[in-house]
Amino acid sequence: MTSSDPSSHLAAPESPLRRSPLHDRHVALGAKFAEFGGWEMPLQYSGVIDEHTAVRTTVGVFDVSHLGKALVAGPGAAEFVNSCLSNDLGRIGPGKAQYSLCCDESGGVVDDLIVYYYADDKVFLVPNAANTAEVVRRLDAARPDTVTVTDLHAEYAVLAVQGPRSAELLATIGLPGDHDYMGFVEAEHEGVPVIVCRTGYTGEHGYEILPRAEYAEPLWDALLGAGEDLGVRPAGLGARDTLRTEMGYPLHGQDLSLDISPVQARSGWAVGWKKPAFWGREALLAEKEAGPRRRLAGLESLDRGIPRPGMAVLDADGGTIGTVTSGTFSPTRKVGIGLALLDTAAGVSAGDEVTIDVRGRRSRVRVVDPPFVPSHVR
């Protein structure tokens, strides 16, 4: 892939890799594949820009079955999860989902994930692919005897239906779509149970549907077949990356990591600061009080340069003041955009002009507050 490819940081597949239950469907559609989180997943079908545009204007369907799934169950399950993960389940109730962080004691981020709060004795987790085993391991090591932690990574598929016509598409195949943002319901499609959640990673109105893995193919076929008149497109991880970057959503391993805390990544909104306990609490409170040494910010190109992960961010004198963590060409804005960790001591803020080092050439960018395009998730 060339450096102008918006997904050039996604590696070519290496064997052996895990495969989605929809792998054969992707092959039949002529998908190009890439390795992501130890899985061989579709990078694109008709092209990143075409798929990106479909999600912004009509509707796209992603296979994100590489995402993890885990069940925490038993008396006190929700209380236990709440004592471990950063966000506060007390802010929501049963039938709601919540974005949260699994931190270590240093305040670094082991993973960011979605928590499905079923009941006080049942919590379902959707971590990132590469981090599922570690999240499960940490929870299992800390659990009380009344609680079980079960890795269900291979038991479920995940289909993301995203775009302004996503509710229409669900209605066409008889699935509910009128529940609130971050709400989920249990439903059936042709007699088979599925979970439908008002979540997504694109900034558009959308849903994530979780069927059992063995039912992924007929559900995929139904969505693509019913969506022809709506302009549906199968969409790959290339478009998923450009869409989430336009929203300023972090990607674990780049914008959040064991070395990049929620305070640095401006993800403090996903921390229940008043909770008496969660992993990393003391370190994060101390960092928040002292102020982080670096913070995530948006970058918008002022010339033809495109921010890419690893590029240095420079001040007017050519001194390094930060590093690009995510970057791409925005299909919506038609400019280069990115996220970067900037040293707080540099004193730059939204509206300031800095430069990035593009293979030895300085390219002008403006510091901005994401998102780069309006959000339509609510």
ZIWO-V362231 format. One record per pair of residues at least 24 apart in sequence whose C-alpha atoms are under 6 Angstrom apart, sorted by the first residue. I is the first residue (numbers start at 0). J is the second residue. Records with the same first field share a line. If there is no record, write none. Layout:
I=J + J
//
This chain:
5=327
6=237
10=34
19=64
21=216
36=128 + 129
41=235
42=235 + 236 + 237
43=235
47=237 + 238
50=234
51=238
54=161 + 162
55=162
57=162 + 163 + 164 + 230
58=161 + 162 + 164 + 165 + 231
59=160 + 161 + 231 + 232 + 233 + 234
60=159 + 160 + 233 + 234
61=158 + 159 + 234
62=158
63=157 + 158
64=156 + 157
65=128
66=127 + 128
67=125 + 126 + 127 + 128 + 131 + 152
68=124 + 125 + 151 + 152
69=123 + 124 + 149 + 150 + 151
70=123 + 148 + 149
71=121 + 122 + 147 + 148
72=120 + 121 + 146 + 147
73=120 + 145 + 146
74=120 + 145
75=120
76=120 + 121 + 146
77=119
82=276 + 277
83=277 + 278
84=277
85=270 + 271 + 277
86=269 + 270 + 271
87=271
93=117 + 118
94=182 + 183
95=181 + 182 + 183
96=181 + 182
99=269
102=278 + 279
103=278 + 279
104=278 + 279
105=279 + 282
106=260 + 279 + 282 + 283
107=257 + 258 + 259 + 260
108=256 + 257 + 260
109=257
154=211 + 212
155=210 + 211 + 212
156=209 + 210 + 212
157=208 + 209
158=207 + 208
159=206 + 207
160=205 + 206
161=205
162=203 + 204 + 205
163=204
165=205
168=226
180=377
200=243
201=242 + 243
202=374 + 375 + 376
203=375 + 376
204=375 + 376
245=371
246=370 + 371
247=369 + 370
253=324
254=324
263=291 + 293 + 294
264=294 + 295
292=342 + 343
293=340 + 341 + 342 + 343
294=340 + 341
295=339 + 340
296=338 + 339
297=337 + 338 + 366 + 367 + 368 + 369
298=336 + 337 + 338 + 364 + 365 + 366 + 367
299=336 + 364 + 365
300=335 + 364
301=363 + 364
304=362
305=335
306=337
310=356
311=355 + 356
312=354 + 355
313=354 + 355
314=353
//
